[in-house]
């Protein structure tokens, strides 16, 4: 085989190898992209379900002050102020806590479907300062028993992350 023929054959083989390699990587990348897109769509649908449940529970609950004090309308000059008294209620009900926990889970959800436990605890205690970690833990346990969440181990306070499951 002459040098010119060998050069032509190796050039054609190199072009063919480059084409096949490019095609293979493109196809592999498309499969990976489709799988990630499907996973993201399922996580978004889960988040929408959690948020719709939060919206439903918020819409059904009347808004009352946390400390049970009087509600007073804004004073407008020239108008009488009628004071509306709210009945004393516990500082935080279980359903209000569940709403805040679910909303915080949705707000803190990362691209992998995980939520950092310390960030979740900070977010919930910022919104409801009078809530103890054991109440937050029991709210998360209810969501875990419903199959919406999971975490490594038995104690959520020792877990680093909570994973939200799509259903």
C-alpha angles and dihedrals in degrees: 000000000000126000093250093052091047090051092050093047093048091047092051090045090050092050091048091047091049091050093049092046092049091047092049094050091046092052092045091050091050092052091049091047092050092050092050091046091052091048091049091049091052091049091049091051089050090050091049089052092050092047093047089052089050091049092048093049092046092049091053096049122078115229114247129170117264096232096045092238126144120289111226125193119230112274114243116191111253096021130097116246113229111200115219115202121210119210113250110264132183111277094249127008122211092246092052089050091050090052092051092045092050093046091049091049090053093046095048098042112128129207091271095055093253133127124201110238096217091050090048092050091049092048094049095045091049090056095039109026094177094059118106123221089245090061091049089048092052091050090052090047090056090053090047092052089050088057096245097112141029137182136179114271129003102283116070091199090062094045118096097209139018118217119214114216124217114226 
